[in-house]
Amino acid sequence: MRTLTRYILSRHAGPFIFAVIGTTVLLLLDQVSKRFERLIGKDLEWTVIAEVFAYSIPFILAQTLPMAVLIAVLYVFSRMEGDFEITAVKASGIPLSRAMAPLLVCAVILAGGMTWFNNTVLPQSNHHLQVLLTGIGRKKPTFNLREHTINEVLPSHVYVHPGMIDREESVVHDVAIYDERNGQESRSIYATRGKMGFSEEGEDLYFDLEDGVVQVRMNERPHAFRRIAFERMLLKIPDVANGLERDTAAIRGDREMNIADMRVEADRGAQMADAARSESLAYARAITGMLLDFEQPLADAPVPGPGPADGAWTPEGETRDWEDDISDLERGRDRLPATPGTPAGREIEPGPAQEAAAPDSTTQVAESAARRFYSASDAANQFQSYAEREVTGLRRINQYWVEIHKKGTIPAACIVFVLLGAPIAVRFPRGGVALVVGVSLGIFGAYYVSLIGGERLADRLWISPLWAMWAPNVIFGAAGLVALARSTKVMR
């Protein structure tokens, strides 16, 4: 048995390593093609470009390792069945599941290592990559301008709207520049052509504009403006950084956090949802108490009012003339007790009992909102606001728990692909390379579509993050077990 174990593992080692390298290089080339446009023209050192792709490798490996397991299993078992080696193993009384056992053990070890990798190495590499790409995007912003788009060159002060851009010559055509640096006036500059360039220090940006006009509008007099035509104009925009700056204190996204950090963020979402539910309940109680406090004088203590000829009959047989509903609600609102259990219109010295009964911040916020209640539409809008806050909190919970489960789901796919790949390869022994490529792409594509679909359903609060992320493994794993149970004999 040890000989068979060593043989199975040795047959899989080479194809697995080749599949890892091949799929990683292919996906890395895809990243190069996507990021190439953002990197050219930035005057970057080759080490910076190499760093970008080095930080991209961990994210790619997290996807290619399960794919490599599937490719290696399909290839090796297909070859072994084609050479009648699996038939010989079965003839010796060894089931296919025993031949797969060494691979399953290795898949479990690989899944555990990948889980650790996804929780420690991957978040850090994703964060460093995002920081680096952000710094590159800010470097030499003229090369990051987009045609027919308002580009923010100097935050909240200078905007550039180019018609056409010649990136090789650093020339813009039909350009509009909106300058809001002067708080007392706004300038709009329109030019048919302009050349861009930086100062020697690389901090100041210059526009050498030709054939245009400047429109100046005074903020104190918005209906009046000055219009100045020019043949050539040199516009300087100072303090536009051209160096590569890395903001290491940038806020991390969900894929840049480990499990502990994401649990903290999920707990904040739970607190947000709980606070919204508590405030909604307290708000309903406050409105109910306000309305009941308004109706109480009608049954207990008649209020002096006009004579019988002026209004409706009261319970005591007297007639009263009441104001409209809004005024009634305002009077009831003013009698809303400041603390639960305190009668309206009566002040009580604070003591230990009153301090213990003091409302928490949630109750205070809800009662404050209730004091602004005037109609049913106000209450409906307030309840809708509470519902939206609760949904936001629940979506925040699902967002982070989806990423938490994903750190274990994708590594567990290594085990699933061993269970699924070996029976398929044995079932179709003469498939060759076409079988390996076609089946691996089909299975892996369907698996990732299932993951993405589950993530979307969890984001919409239709299913729990646990089932959203683990259902594909359960489904594909069950299919693998069924296929394994049916591969009890050699199929031709």
MISE-65638 format. One line per field, with one value per residue (C-alpha): x, y, z; chain; residue number from 1. Coordinates in nm, 2 decimals. Layout:
BEGIN
x: c(X|...)
y: c(Y|...)
z: c(Z|...)
chain: c(A|...)
resi: c(NUM|...)
! end
This chain:
BEGIN
x: c(0.00|0.29|0.42|0.09|0.07|0.42|0.34|0.01|0.17|0.47|0.25|0.06|0.35|0.47|0.13|0.02|0.33|0.30|-0.07|0.01|0.27|0.07|-0.25|-0.07|0.12|-0.20|-0.39|-0.09|-0.07|-0.44|-0.36|-0.07|-0.31|-0.56|-0.31|-0.07|-0.26|-0.25|0.13|0.26|0.36|0.41|0.79|0.79|1.10|1.10|1.11|0.78|0.62|0.76|0.62|0.28|0.28|0.45|0.17|-0.08|0.06|-0.09|-0.44|-0.39|-0.25|-0.56|-0.76|-0.52|-0.43|-0.77|-0.78|-0.44|-0.56|-0.85|-0.63|-0.37|-0.63|-0.81|-0.48|-0.32|-0.63|-0.72|-0.37|-0.37|-0.71|-0.60|-0.29|-0.51|-0.34|-0.66|-0.80|-0.50|-0.55|-0.92|-0.83|-0.60|-0.90|-0.82|-1.11|-1.08|-1.14|-0.83|-0.62|-0.76|-0.69|-0.33|-0.46|-0.74|-0.49|-0.27|-0.58|-0.68|-0.32|-0.33|-0.67|-0.55|-0.24|-0.44|-0.68|-0.39|-0.25|-0.58|-0.61|-0.26|-0.06|-0.34|-0.49|-0.15|-0.06|-0.40|-0.36|0.00|-0.12|-0.41|-0.19|0.06|-0.20|-0.36|-0.02|0.05|-0.29|-0.21|0.14|0.15|-0.22|-0.21|-0.16|-0.46|-0.70|-0.99|-1.14|-1.49|-1.48|-1.45|-1.12|-1.04|-0.67|-0.66|-0.92|-1.22|-1.04|-0.93|-1.11|-1.01|-1.25|-1.04|-1.20|-0.91|-0.57|-0.25|-0.06|0.26|0.29|0.11|-0.13|-0.50|-0.75|-1.08|-1.00|-1.21|-1.06|-1.27|-1.07|-1.22|-0.91|-1.01|-1.30|-1.43|-1.45|-1.48|-1.29|-1.38|-1.11|-1.18|-0.90|-0.87|-0.53|-0.30|0.03|0.08|0.40|0.55|0.81|1.16|1.06|0.77|0.52|0.36|0.15|0.15|-0.09|0.03|-0.30|-0.37|-0.67|-0.92|-1.13|-1.15|-1.48|-1.47|-1.78|-1.78|-1.95|-2.11|-2.26|-2.35|-2.54|-2.23|-1.91|-1.60|-1.49|-1.13|-1.00|-0.64|-0.41|-0.17|-0.20|0.02|-0.17|0.01|-0.15|0.08|0.13|0.02|0.23|0.42|0.60|0.49|0.33|0.21|-0.07|-0.01|-0.28|-0.55|-0.88|-0.88|-1.15|-1.30|-1.05|-0.76|-0.87|-0.81|-1.09|-1.05|-1.08|-1.39|-1.56|-1.52|-1.68|-1.96|-2.02|-2.05|-2.32|-2.50|-2.49|-2.63|-2.91|-2.99|-2.98|-3.23|-3.47|-3.44|-3.50|-3.80|-3.95|-3.89|-4.02|-4.35|-4.38|-4.31|-4.58|-4.83|-4.76|-4.80|-5.14|-5.26|-5.15|-5.35|-5.67|-5.65|-5.82|-6.12|-6.22|-6.10|-6.09|-6.31|-6.14|-6.33|-6.47|-6.74|-7.11|-7.34|-7.42|-7.06|-6.94|-6.99|-7.11|-6.85|-6.88|-7.03|-7.29|-7.12|-7.03|-6.68|-6.51|-6.18|-5.91|-5.79|-5.58|-5.25|-5.30|-5.42|-5.11|-4.88|-5.04|-4.99|-4.64|-4.55|-4.67|-4.44|-4.26|-3.89|-3.84|-4.05|-4.29|-4.28|-4.63|-4.67|-4.66|-4.49|-4.13|-3.96|-3.63|-3.38|-3.30|-3.16|-3.49|-3.52|-3.15|-3.20|-3.51|-3.33|-3.36|-3.06|-2.94|-3.16|-3.47|-3.37|-3.31|-3.65|-3.83|-3.66|-3.79|-4.14|-4.15|-4.12|-4.42|-4.71|-4.89|-4.90|-4.68|-4.40|-4.43|-4.42|-4.11|-3.94|-4.02|-3.89|-3.56|-3.53|-3.59|-3.33|-3.07|-3.15|-3.11|-2.78|-2.65|-2.77|-2.60|-2.28|-2.30|-2.35|-2.08|-1.81|-1.93|-1.93|-1.56|-1.49|-1.65|-1.48|-1.14|-1.22|-1.46|-1.21|-0.94|-1.20|-1.26|-0.93|-1.09|-1.41|-1.22|-1.03|-1.36|-1.51|-1.21|-1.10|-1.43|-1.48|-1.13|-1.19|-1.52|-1.37|-1.02|-0.95|-1.05|-0.69|-0.60|-0.93|-1.10|-0.86|-0.90|-1.28|-1.39|-1.16|-1.28|-1.64|-1.63|-1.42|-1.64|-1.96|-1.81|-1.71|-2.04|-2.21|-1.99|-2.06|-2.43|-2.43|-2.25|-2.51|-2.80|-2.63|-2.59|-2.96|-3.03|-3.20|-2.98|-2.73|-2.36|-2.29|-2.50|-2.41|-2.05|-2.06|-2.35|-2.13|-1.89|-2.18|-2.33|-2.01|-1.89|-2.21|-2.19|-1.83|-1.94|-2.22|-1.97|-1.73|-2.00|-2.08|-1.72|-1.70|-1.61|-1.42|-1.65|-1.56)
y: c(0.00|0.24|0.17|0.26|0.58|0.69|0.61|0.81|1.11|1.10|1.09|1.40|1.61|1.71|1.79|1.99|2.21|2.26|2.35|2.60|2.77|2.77|2.90|3.16|3.29|3.31|3.51|3.73|3.81|3.90|4.14|4.29|4.36|4.53|4.74|4.82|5.14|5.27|5.21|5.36|5.72|5.74|5.75|5.45|5.26|4.89|4.79|4.96|4.78|4.45|4.52|4.57|4.23|4.07|4.18|4.05|3.69|3.60|3.69|3.48|3.18|3.18|3.10|2.89|2.63|2.46|2.48|2.31|2.03|1.96|1.97|1.74|1.49|1.48|1.44|1.17|0.95|0.98|0.86|0.58|0.45|0.48|0.27|0.02|0.10|0.18|-0.15|-0.34|-0.16|-0.26|-0.62|-0.64|-0.57|-0.20|0.03|0.36|0.55|0.39|0.51|0.86|0.85|1.00|1.28|1.36|1.38|1.61|1.81|1.85|1.97|2.21|2.34|2.41|2.59|2.80|2.90|3.03|3.20|3.36|3.50|3.63|3.68|3.76|4.06|4.22|4.17|4.31|4.61|4.69|4.64|4.88|5.14|5.11|5.14|5.44|5.61|5.54|5.68|6.01|6.03|6.25|6.30|6.45|6.10|5.98|6.22|6.08|6.22|6.38|6.35|6.61|6.51|6.64|6.76|6.96|6.83|7.06|7.34|7.26|7.04|6.96|6.85|6.75|6.67|6.47|6.37|6.30|6.11|6.08|6.46|6.55|6.77|6.82|6.95|7.13|7.15|7.32|7.41|7.51|7.70|7.75|7.83|8.19|8.19|8.52|8.43|8.13|8.10|7.89|7.86|7.72|7.66|7.48|7.33|7.30|7.14|6.99|6.97|6.96|7.18|7.04|6.96|6.76|6.94|7.21|7.14|7.38|7.42|7.61|7.70|7.85|8.02|8.04|8.26|8.31|8.37|8.51|8.52|8.70|8.48|8.79|8.89|8.56|8.73|8.93|8.80|8.91|8.75|8.77|8.63|8.51|8.37|8.21|8.16|7.99|7.84|7.71|7.47|7.45|7.16|6.88|6.60|6.40|6.17|5.82|5.86|5.56|5.62|5.32|5.45|5.41|5.25|4.88|4.71|4.37|4.18|4.36|4.24|3.92|3.72|3.90|4.25|4.14|4.00|4.34|4.51|4.26|4.33|4.69|4.61|4.40|4.70|4.92|4.69|4.64|5.02|5.07|4.81|4.95|5.31|5.20|5.02|5.32|5.56|5.36|5.35|5.72|5.81|5.57|5.72|6.07|5.99|5.81|6.10|6.33|6.13|6.08|6.42|6.34|6.05|6.17|6.55|6.78|7.09|7.42|7.51|7.69|7.65|7.38|7.57|7.58|7.23|6.85|6.66|6.54|6.22|6.43|6.58|6.91|7.05|7.15|7.29|7.13|7.26|7.06|6.74|6.91|7.14|6.84|6.65|6.94|6.97|6.59|6.61|6.88|6.65|6.36|6.26|6.31|5.97|5.66|5.65|6.03|6.19|6.48|6.82|6.71|6.75|6.49|6.54|6.29|6.01|5.66|5.52|5.79|5.75|5.38|5.45|5.71|5.63|5.52|5.70|5.49|5.59|5.96|5.96|5.80|6.03|6.33|6.21|6.16|6.52|6.61|6.40|6.59|6.34|5.98|6.05|6.18|5.85|5.65|5.83|5.78|5.41|5.37|5.54|5.29|5.00|5.13|5.16|4.80|4.67|4.86|4.69|4.35|4.39|4.50|4.18|3.96|4.14|4.06|3.72|3.62|3.72|3.53|3.21|3.26|3.23|2.87|2.79|2.82|2.62|2.34|2.32|2.13|1.84|1.87|1.87|1.55|1.38|1.50|1.49|1.13|0.95|1.17|1.09|0.72|0.73|0.89|0.75|0.84|1.21|1.32|1.69|1.80|1.63|1.79|2.14|2.12|1.96|2.17|2.49|2.38|2.27|2.56|2.81|2.66|2.66|3.03|3.13|2.95|3.14|3.48|3.40|3.30|3.62|3.83|3.65|3.70|4.07|4.09|3.92|3.63|3.35|3.34|3.39|3.04|2.87|3.12|3.03|2.66|2.55|2.51|2.28|2.08|2.04|1.96|1.74|1.54|1.50|1.37|1.12|1.00|0.97|0.78|0.54|0.46|0.40|0.05|-0.10|0.00|0.18|0.16)
z: c(0.00|0.07|-0.27|-0.43|-0.21|-0.32|-0.68|-0.67|-0.51|-0.74|-1.05|-0.93|-0.82|-1.16|-1.32|-1.01|-1.01|-1.38|-1.34|-1.06|-1.26|-1.59|-1.45|-1.23|-1.53|-1.74|-1.48|-1.41|-1.78|-1.76|-1.48|-1.68|-1.97|-1.74|-1.55|-1.83|-1.93|-1.58|-1.55|-1.88|-1.89|-1.51|-1.52|-1.28|-1.19|-1.30|-0.93|-0.87|-1.17|-1.05|-0.70|-0.84|-1.01|-0.71|-0.48|-0.73|-0.71|-0.37|-0.48|-0.80|-0.61|-0.39|-0.70|-0.90|-0.63|-0.63|-1.01|-1.02|-0.80|-1.03|-1.34|-1.19|-1.07|-1.41|-1.60|-1.39|-1.33|-1.70|-1.79|-1.53|-1.65|-2.01|-1.93|-1.73|-1.41|-1.23|-1.37|-1.22|-0.88|-0.88|-0.98|-0.67|-0.45|-0.39|-0.44|-0.62|-0.29|-0.14|-0.44|-0.38|-0.01|-0.03|-0.25|-0.01|0.28|0.08|-0.02|0.35|0.43|0.14|0.24|0.59|0.46|0.22|0.50|0.70|0.39|0.31|0.66|0.71|0.39|0.15|0.34|0.38|0.01|-0.10|0.12|0.00|-0.36|-0.31|-0.14|-0.43|-0.70|-0.53|-0.51|-0.88|-0.97|-0.79|-0.95|-1.26|-1.28|-1.63|-1.77|-1.57|-1.73|-1.92|-2.23|-2.22|-1.84|-1.56|-1.39|-1.05|-1.07|-0.74|-0.50|-0.47|-0.65|-1.01|-1.26|-1.62|-1.89|-2.20|-2.54|-2.68|-2.53|-2.71|-2.43|-2.62|-2.67|-2.34|-2.54|-2.48|-2.74|-2.67|-2.30|-2.03|-1.70|-1.40|-1.13|-0.79|-0.60|-0.54|-0.29|-0.42|-0.79|-1.02|-1.35|-1.65|-1.91|-2.26|-2.51|-2.84|-2.75|-2.45|-2.36|-2.01|-1.82|-1.47|-1.30|-1.24|-0.88|-1.01|-0.78|-1.00|-1.31|-1.60|-1.89|-2.20|-2.35|-2.70|-2.86|-2.58|-2.35|-1.97|-1.81|-1.46|-1.24|-0.90|-0.64|-0.48|-0.82|-0.99|-1.28|-1.39|-1.54|-1.74|-2.06|-2.17|-2.50|-2.53|-2.79|-2.54|-2.17|-1.91|-1.62|-1.31|-1.07|-0.77|-0.52|-0.76|-0.64|-0.90|-0.66|-0.57|-0.23|-0.03|0.22|0.46|0.69|0.42|0.52|0.45|0.25|0.34|0.13|0.31|0.66|0.85|1.02|1.35|1.19|0.98|1.29|1.45|1.15|1.15|1.51|1.43|1.17|1.44|1.67|1.40|1.33|1.70|1.76|1.47|1.61|1.96|1.85|1.63|1.93|2.16|1.90|1.88|2.25|2.28|2.02|2.18|2.53|2.39|2.23|2.54|2.76|2.54|2.56|2.94|3.04|2.83|3.06|3.39|3.43|3.22|3.11|3.13|2.79|2.61|2.67|2.54|2.23|2.11|2.06|2.09|2.40|2.65|2.85|3.14|2.92|2.88|2.54|2.44|2.13|2.04|1.81|1.51|1.54|1.49|1.79|2.00|1.90|1.99|2.34|2.38|2.25|2.51|2.78|2.68|3.00|3.00|3.17|3.17|3.46|3.53|3.51|3.27|3.42|3.74|3.84|4.07|4.24|4.09|4.33|4.31|4.18|3.91|3.81|3.77|3.55|3.34|2.97|2.77|2.46|2.23|2.42|2.43|2.06|1.99|2.23|2.06|1.72|1.87|1.98|1.61|1.53|1.37|1.14|1.03|0.73|0.97|1.17|0.85|0.73|1.06|1.07|0.72|0.82|1.11|0.87|0.62|0.90|1.01|0.66|0.62|0.94|0.83|0.49|0.66|0.87|0.56|0.37|0.62|0.71|0.34|0.32|0.64|0.50|0.17|0.33|0.41|0.12|-0.16|0.01|0.09|-0.29|-0.31|-0.13|-0.34|-0.66|-0.57|-0.50|-0.82|-1.06|-1.01|-1.09|-1.39|-1.52|-1.46|-1.64|-1.95|-1.98|-2.34|-2.31|-2.31|-2.29|-2.42|-2.12|-1.88|-2.02|-2.09|-1.77|-1.55|-1.71|-1.69|-1.33|-1.20|-1.40|-1.26|-0.91|-0.92|-1.07|-0.77|-0.53|-0.69|-0.71|-0.34|-0.25|-0.44|-0.26|0.08|0.00|-0.07|0.26|0.09|0.24|0.52|0.44|0.57|0.31|0.04|0.06|0.15|-0.06|-0.38|-0.18|-0.05|-0.40|-0.58|-0.30|-0.31|-0.68|-0.64|-0.38|-0.61|-0.90|-0.68|-0.57|-0.93|-1.04|-0.90|-1.23|-1.54|-1.79|-2.17)
chain: c(A|A|A|A|A|A|A|A|A|A|A|A|A|A|A|A|A|A|A|A|A|A|A|A|A|A|A|A|A|A|A|A|A|A|A|A|A|A|A|A|A|A|A|A|A|A|A|A|A|A|A|A|A|A|A|A|A|A|A|A|A|A|A|A|A|A|A|A|A|A|A|A|A|A|A|A|A|A|A|A|A|A|A|A|A|A|A|A|A|A|A|A|A|A|A|A|A|A|A|A|A|A|A|A|A|A|A|A|A|A|A|A|A|A|A|A|A|A|A|A|A|A|A|A|A|A|A|A|A|A|A|A|A|A|A|A|A|A|A|A|A|A|A|A|A|A|A|A|A|A|A|A|A|A|A|A|A|A|A|A|A|A|A|A|A|A|A|A|A|A|A|A|A|A|A|A|A|A|A|A|A|A|A|A|A|A|A|A|A|A|A|A|A|A|A|A|A|A|A|A|A|A|A|A|A|A|A|A|A|A|A|A|A|A|A|A|A|A|A|A|A|A|A|A|A|A|A|A|A|A|A|A|A|A|A|A|A|A|A|A|A|A|A|A|A|A|A|A|A|A|A|A|A|A|A|A|A|A|A|A|A|A|A|A|A|A|A|A|A|A|A|A|A|A|A|A|A|A|A|A|A|A|A|A|A|A|A|A|A|A|A|A|A|A|A|A|A|A|A|A|A|A|A|A|A|A|A|A|A|A|A|A|A|A|A|A|A|A|A|A|A|A|A|A|A|A|A|A|A|A|A|A|A|A|A|A|A|A|A|A|A|A|A|A|A|A|A|A|A|A|A|A|A|A|A|A|A|A|A|A|A|A|A|A|A|A|A|A|A|A|A|A|A|A|A|A|A|A|A|A|A|A|A|A|A|A|A|A|A|A|A|A|A|A|A|A|A|A|A|A|A|A|A|A|A|A|A|A|A|A|A|A|A|A|A|A|A|A|A|A|A|A|A|A|A|A|A|A|A|A|A|A|A|A|A|A|A|A|A|A|A|A|A|A|A|A|A|A|A|A|A|A|A|A|A|A|A|A|A|A|A|A|A|A|A|A|A|A|A|A|A|A|A|A|A|A|A|A|A|A|A|A|A|A|A|A|A|A|A|A|A|A)
resi: c(1|2|3|4|5|6|7|8|9|10|11|12|13|14|15|16|17|18|19|20|21|22|23|24|25|26|27|28|29|30|31|32|33|34|35|36|37|38|39|40|41|42|43|44|45|46|47|48|49|50|51|52|53|54|55|56|57|58|59|60|61|62|63|64|65|66|67|68|69|70|71|72|73|74|75|76|77|78|79|80|81|82|83|84|85|86|87|88|89|90|91|92|93|94|95|96|97|98|99|100|101|102|103|104|105|106|107|108|109|110|111|112|113|114|115|116|117|118|119|120|121|122|123|124|125|126|127|128|129|130|131|132|133|134|135|136|137|138|139|140|141|142|143|144|145|146|147|148|149|150|151|152|153|154|155|156|157|158|159|160|161|162|163|164|165|166|167|168|169|170|171|172|173|174|175|176|177|178|179|180|181|182|183|184|185|186|187|188|189|190|191|192|193|194|195|196|197|198|199|200|201|202|203|204|205|206|207|208|209|210|211|212|213|214|215|216|217|218|219|220|221|222|223|224|225|226|227|228|229|230|231|232|233|234|235|236|237|238|239|240|241|242|243|244|245|246|247|248|249|250|251|252|253|254|255|256|257|258|259|260|261|262|263|264|265|266|267|268|269|270|271|272|273|274|275|276|277|278|279|280|281|282|283|284|285|286|287|288|289|290|291|292|293|294|295|296|297|298|299|300|301|302|303|304|305|306|307|308|309|310|311|312|313|314|315|316|317|318|319|320|321|322|323|324|325|326|327|328|329|330|331|332|333|334|335|336|337|338|339|340|341|342|343|344|345|346|347|348|349|350|351|352|353|354|355|356|357|358|359|360|361|362|363|364|365|366|367|368|369|370|371|372|373|374|375|376|377|378|379|380|381|382|383|384|385|386|387|388|389|390|391|392|393|394|395|396|397|398|399|400|401|402|403|404|405|406|407|408|409|410|411|412|413|414|415|416|417|418|419|420|421|422|423|424|425|426|427|428|429|430|431|432|433|434|435|436|437|438|439|440|441|442|443|444|445|446|447|448|449|450|451|452|453|454|455|456|457|458|459|460|461|462|463|464|465|466|467|468|469|470|471|472|473|474|475|476|477|478|479|480|481|482|483|484|485|486|487|488|489|490|491|492)
! end
